[in-house]
Amino acid sequence: MYKKQDIKRVVSLMVLGFIIFLGGCAKPPTEDMEAATEALIRAENDPDAVAFGETSLNRARDAIFRMRQEANAKRYDAAKAYAAEAVSAAGKAVSDGRAAAQRARDEAEGLIASIQNSLTETEGLLSNAKGNGLELDYEVLGQGMEDARGVIDQAEAAAVTRPREAVEMSQAARAALSDIRGQISQGARETSSKK
């Protein structure tokens, strides 16, 4: 008959053997790791994610780095968890990037429409100033108007693909038109003070 200690020893050896067997059979989560790497590559090649989703993109890069470290250390459960985190962060970078890019495009388009109105208004003021005989340098002001019109045209062209630049250009055109209106106002004050 078997002794109680022998049975315990045999069971312990069997459990230990089973644990070693399971540890030896563990395989790296290759599919998960490949999916994570592909998700990061897609996000890094998405211009909106790169421009507007930097925080999530960096989180995905960090998760990929940690995933590889864990896989190299044969801690496959942790590697799989980091792979899932990388996929999630890369997806968030893309979705956040698209949403932010759309907001930037909307802002650019709204600003451009506003600047277009300002351009028309400034043209009218300049025409009235000329008609009223205000003493202004109309050649310089006319060139300023042309420059502002050119910047607005460039902003319109950039609004869809480079909305941040379009906003900056629109703001520059707004400042130029404001300066022209200021010169017209100054000329009107000087003319009225001479009368």
C-alpha positions as CSV (number, residue, x, y, z in Angstrom):
1,M,0.0,0.0,0.0
2,Y,1.0,3.5,-0.6
3,K,1.8,5.7,2.3
4,K,0.0,9.1,2.7
5,Q,3.3,10.9,2.2
6,D,4.1,9.1,-1.0
7,I,0.7,10.0,-2.4
8,K,1.3,13.6,-1.5
9,R,4.7,13.6,-3.1
10,V,3.3,12.0,-6.3
11,V,0.5,14.5,-6.5
12,S,2.9,17.4,-5.8
13,L,5.2,16.2,-8.6
14,M,2.3,15.8,-11.0
15,V,1.1,19.4,-10.2
16,L,4.7,20.7,-10.6
17,G,5.1,18.8,-13.9
18,F,1.7,20.2,-15.1
19,I,2.8,23.8,-14.2
20,I,6.1,23.3,-16.0
21,F,4.3,21.8,-19.0
22,L,1.9,24.8,-19.2
23,G,4.8,27.2,-18.8
24,G,6.7,25.5,-21.6
25,C,3.6,25.5,-23.8
26,A,3.0,29.3,-23.4
27,K,3.5,31.0,-26.7
28,P,3.9,34.7,-27.5
29,P,0.7,36.4,-28.5
30,T,2.0,36.9,-32.0
31,E,-1.4,37.8,-33.6
32,D,-2.1,40.4,-30.9
33,M,1.3,41.9,-31.2
34,E,1.1,42.1,-35.0
35,A,-2.4,43.7,-34.7
36,A,-1.0,46.3,-32.2
37,T,2.0,47.1,-34.5
38,E,-0.3,47.4,-37.5
39,A,-2.7,49.7,-35.6
40,L,0.3,52.0,-34.6
41,I,1.5,52.1,-38.2
42,R,-2.0,53.1,-39.4
43,A,-2.2,55.8,-36.8
44,E,1.3,57.1,-37.6
45,N,0.4,57.3,-41.3
46,D,-2.8,59.2,-40.6
47,P,-2.1,62.9,-40.9
48,D,-5.0,63.9,-38.6
49,A,-3.8,61.5,-35.9
50,V,-0.3,62.8,-36.2
51,A,-1.4,66.5,-36.2
52,F,-4.1,66.3,-33.5
53,G,-3.8,62.9,-31.6
54,E,-0.3,63.2,-30.3
55,T,-1.1,62.2,-26.7
56,S,-2.8,58.9,-27.7
57,L,-0.2,58.2,-30.4
58,N,2.5,58.5,-27.8
59,R,0.5,56.2,-25.4
60,A,0.3,53.6,-28.3
61,R,4.1,53.9,-28.9
62,D,4.8,53.4,-25.2
63,A,2.5,50.4,-25.1
64,I,4.2,48.8,-28.1
65,F,7.6,49.3,-26.4
66,R,6.4,47.7,-23.2
67,M,4.7,44.9,-25.1
68,R,8.0,44.0,-26.7
69,Q,9.8,44.1,-23.4
70,E,7.2,41.8,-21.8
71,A,7.3,39.4,-24.8
72,N,11.1,39.3,-24.7
73,A,10.9,38.5,-21.0
74,K,8.3,35.7,-21.9
75,R,5.6,37.4,-19.8
76,Y,3.1,36.8,-22.5
77,D,-0.1,37.8,-20.6
78,A,1.4,41.2,-19.9
79,A,2.6,41.5,-23.6
80,K,-1.0,40.7,-24.7
81,A,-2.4,43.3,-22.4
82,Y,0.0,46.0,-23.7
83,A,-0.9,44.9,-27.3
84,A,-4.5,45.6,-26.5
85,E,-3.6,48.9,-24.9
86,A,-1.6,49.9,-28.1
87,V,-4.5,49.0,-30.4
88,S,-6.9,51.0,-28.2
89,A,-4.6,54.1,-28.0
90,A,-3.8,54.0,-31.8
91,G,-7.5,53.9,-32.5
92,K,-8.1,56.8,-30.2
93,A,-5.4,58.8,-31.9
94,V,-7.1,58.3,-35.2
95,S,-10.6,59.1,-34.0
96,D,-9.4,62.0,-31.9
97,G,-7.3,63.3,-34.8
98,R,-10.3,63.2,-37.2
99,A,-12.6,64.9,-34.7
100,A,-10.0,67.7,-34.0
101,A,-9.2,68.1,-37.7
102,Q,-12.9,68.5,-38.4
103,R,-13.2,71.2,-35.7
104,A,-10.1,72.9,-37.1
105,R,-11.6,72.8,-40.6
106,D,-14.9,74.2,-39.3
107,E,-13.0,76.9,-37.5
108,A,-11.0,77.7,-40.6
109,E,-14.0,77.9,-42.8
110,G,-15.9,80.1,-40.4
111,L,-13.0,82.4,-40.0
112,I,-12.5,82.6,-43.8
113,A,-16.2,83.5,-44.3
114,S,-15.8,86.2,-41.7
115,I,-12.7,87.5,-43.4
116,Q,-14.4,87.5,-46.7
117,N,-17.1,89.8,-45.3
118,S,-14.4,92.0,-43.7
119,L,-12.7,92.2,-47.1
120,T,-15.9,93.3,-48.8
121,E,-16.5,95.8,-46.0
122,T,-12.9,97.2,-46.3
123,E,-13.2,97.5,-50.0
124,G,-16.4,99.6,-49.6
125,L,-14.7,101.8,-47.0
126,L,-11.7,102.3,-49.3
127,S,-13.9,103.2,-52.2
128,N,-15.9,105.7,-50.1
129,A,-12.7,107.2,-48.8
130,K,-11.5,107.7,-52.3
131,G,-14.9,109.1,-53.4
132,N,-14.8,111.6,-50.4
133,G,-11.3,112.7,-51.3
134,L,-9.6,111.5,-48.2
135,E,-5.8,112.1,-48.3
136,L,-4.5,108.5,-48.2
137,D,-1.9,106.5,-50.1
138,Y,-4.4,104.6,-52.2
139,E,-1.6,102.7,-54.0
140,V,-0.3,101.3,-50.8
141,L,-3.7,100.6,-49.5
142,G,-4.7,98.9,-52.8
143,Q,-1.7,96.7,-52.6
144,G,-2.6,95.8,-49.0
145,M,-6.0,94.8,-50.2
146,E,-4.5,92.7,-52.9
147,D,-2.1,91.0,-50.5
148,A,-5.0,90.3,-48.1
149,R,-7.1,88.9,-50.9
150,G,-4.2,86.6,-51.9
151,V,-3.8,85.4,-48.3
152,I,-7.5,84.7,-48.1
153,D,-7.3,82.7,-51.3
154,Q,-4.4,80.7,-49.9
155,A,-6.3,80.1,-46.6
156,E,-9.3,78.8,-48.6
157,A,-7.0,76.4,-50.5
158,A,-5.5,75.2,-47.2
159,A,-8.7,74.9,-45.2
160,V,-9.4,71.2,-45.9
161,T,-5.9,69.7,-45.8
162,R,-4.0,72.2,-43.5
163,P,-6.7,73.8,-41.3
164,R,-4.2,75.1,-38.8
165,E,-2.3,77.0,-41.5
166,A,-5.6,78.3,-42.9
167,V,-6.5,79.7,-39.5
168,E,-3.1,81.4,-39.2
169,M,-3.4,82.9,-42.7
170,S,-6.9,84.1,-42.0
171,Q,-5.8,85.8,-38.8
172,A,-3.0,87.5,-40.7
173,A,-5.5,88.7,-43.4
174,R,-7.8,89.9,-40.7
175,A,-4.9,91.9,-39.1
176,A,-4.0,93.4,-42.5
177,L,-7.6,94.4,-43.2
178,S,-7.9,95.9,-39.7
179,D,-4.8,97.9,-40.3
180,I,-6.2,99.2,-43.6
181,R,-9.5,100.2,-41.9
182,G,-7.4,101.9,-39.2
183,Q,-5.6,104.0,-41.8
184,I,-8.9,104.9,-43.5
185,S,-10.3,106.0,-40.1
186,Q,-7.1,108.0,-39.4
187,G,-7.4,109.7,-42.8
188,A,-11.1,110.5,-42.1
189,R,-10.2,112.1,-38.7
190,E,-7.4,114.1,-40.2
191,T,-9.6,115.3,-43.1
192,S,-12.4,116.3,-40.8
193,S,-10.0,118.2,-38.4
194,K,-8.8,120.3,-41.4
195,K,-12.3,121.5,-42.2
